Amino acid sequence: MVTSCPDISFAITKLAQYSNKPSGIHYEAIKKVYLYLIVTKNDDVIYWRKKPCLDLPEGDTPSLKKDSTYNNSSIPEHQQQSDKLYAAVDSVYASDSSHCRSVAGVCIKLAGRLVLYKSIFQKSISLSSTKAEFYTAVAAGKYILNIRSIMSKIEMEQFEAKTLYEDNQ
């Protein structure tokens, strides 16, 4: 089983940059990340389908915890469709003065839940915020094509154009 925490990936990446020579502020930040992990350790990612699948094999099926307050209303209705992909990208132009590279973020959702995320420094130095955003959008397009290929192999082909959310601020 592979476990990851996309919600803390950027914080961990940023803190790792100071692992050679940390200061008190970095220690405090690590404590906050650790506390966040403790508080959210029982949170699950739940994928829902609109129609029941009657031909599933018998076995243990996960169920919601008794005290669960799962609320699907936080996900826009158009993103709750179980067979639709949605992606969002953003980048921060030259945010780190030590190397002037832009930070790129990509997340792709299926059924309103995250299936792919990436938060990285771009390999090349962008000359403008527009180019930084464009490079990130192109990378997301490649990820979408890969996921569409996988989905076609499991008989969930995507024929229509995919929605890619991107802010250009």
N, C-alpha and C positions, 0 to 999 in steps of 0.2 A: 504494500500500500504506500502511496506517495501522499504526503501531507505538505501543504504549503499555506502560507498566510499572505495573500496578496495585499491585505490591508496594512501590513507593516513592512512590506518589502522595501519601500523607498527609505523609511526611517532606518532600517537595518543597514542598507547600502550606504547611507550617509554616515552613520555611526562607524561603520567599518573603515571608512577613510581616515579616521582618527585613532585607530587601534594601536598604532605605533607610538603615539604620544598623546594619550587621553588626558583630559583635565576634569575638574569637578563637574562642569556642566554636561560633559558626555556621560559621566557616571549617573547623574540625575536623569538624563534622557533614557538611558538603558533601564533604570528602575521603573520609569513610566511605561516603557514598552513591556517589561516583564509583568507589571501590574495589569496592563491591558490584556495580556495573554491569560493571566489567571482568571480575570473576570469573564472572558469570552471563551474559555476552554471547552465548554459544553455546547457552544453554538454550532449548529449543523447547517450545511447547505442542502436545501430540499428542492428537488425538481418535481414539478407537478405536471400531470397530463389532464387534459379536459375530458377525455373519454376513457373508461376503464379498458384495460387490456386483459381479456379473459384467457388468453393462451399462455400466460406466464407459468413457468415451472413452479411446482410446490417448493416451499422452503421458507426460511426466515425472511420476513419482509420488515424493513425498518418502519417504525411508527413514530408519531410525534410524542414527545415527552408529555406527561400528564399536566405539567405546569406550563406547557408551551403556549405562547401567545403569538403564534405565527400570524402575520397579517400580510396578505398578498396585495393589499391596497397601496403599499409603498412602491410597487412596480407598476409603471404605466400599462394600461390595458393592452395596447398594441404590442408590448414586449412580452406579454404573458403567453402568447401563442407558442405552443410547444415545438413547432417545427420551424420557427423563424430565427434567423441570426440577426443580431444588432451589434454594432461596434462603435466605440468612442475612442477618440485620440486627443491628446493634448501635448504640447511641448512648452518648455520654458527656455527662452533664448538666452544663451551664454550665462547661465545662472551661477556658475562656479568660476570665480576670477582666477583660480590657479591654473585652469586649462582652457577656459572660454568655450567649452563644448556645451551644447544644449541638452537638457534632459527630455527624453521622450517617454510617453506613457501610452499604452494601448490596452484596451480591454474589449473582449468579445463575449457576448452573452447568447445563450440559447435557452429558451423558455424563461427568460428573465433572470437567469443565473449565470454566473461567470464560468466560462469554459477555457478561456485563455487570457493571460495578462502578461504584460512585459513593462518594466520600468528600467530604462537604461540611459547611459550617456550616449549621445550619437557619436558615431565613429569619426565623422568629419566635422570640422568647424563650420557652422552655417554663417553666412555673411549677413543674414537678416532674419527677423522673426518669421517672416513669410516662408523663407526656405526651410527653416526648422520645422514649421508646421507641415509643410508639403512633404518633407522627407518622412515624417512620422505617418502621414496619411498613406503614402506609398507603401511603407512597411506594413501597415494595417491591411491594405489591399492584398498584399501577398499572403498574410496570415489567413484572411478570409478565403482566398482561393484554396489554400491547403485544407482548411476545415471543410469547405464545400466538397472537395475531393473525397475526404474521409466520409462525409455524410452520404455521398452518392454510393459508396461501397456498402453502407449499411441500409440502403434503400430509403434514404431521407433526402432525396435530391432537392436542390434549391434551384429553381428556374428563374425566379424574378431577381431583379437587382437588389443588392443588399444596402441597408441604410448604414451610413457611416457618419456619426455625429462628430463634429469638429468645431471648436471655437477658434476664431481668428483674432482674438483680442491680444 
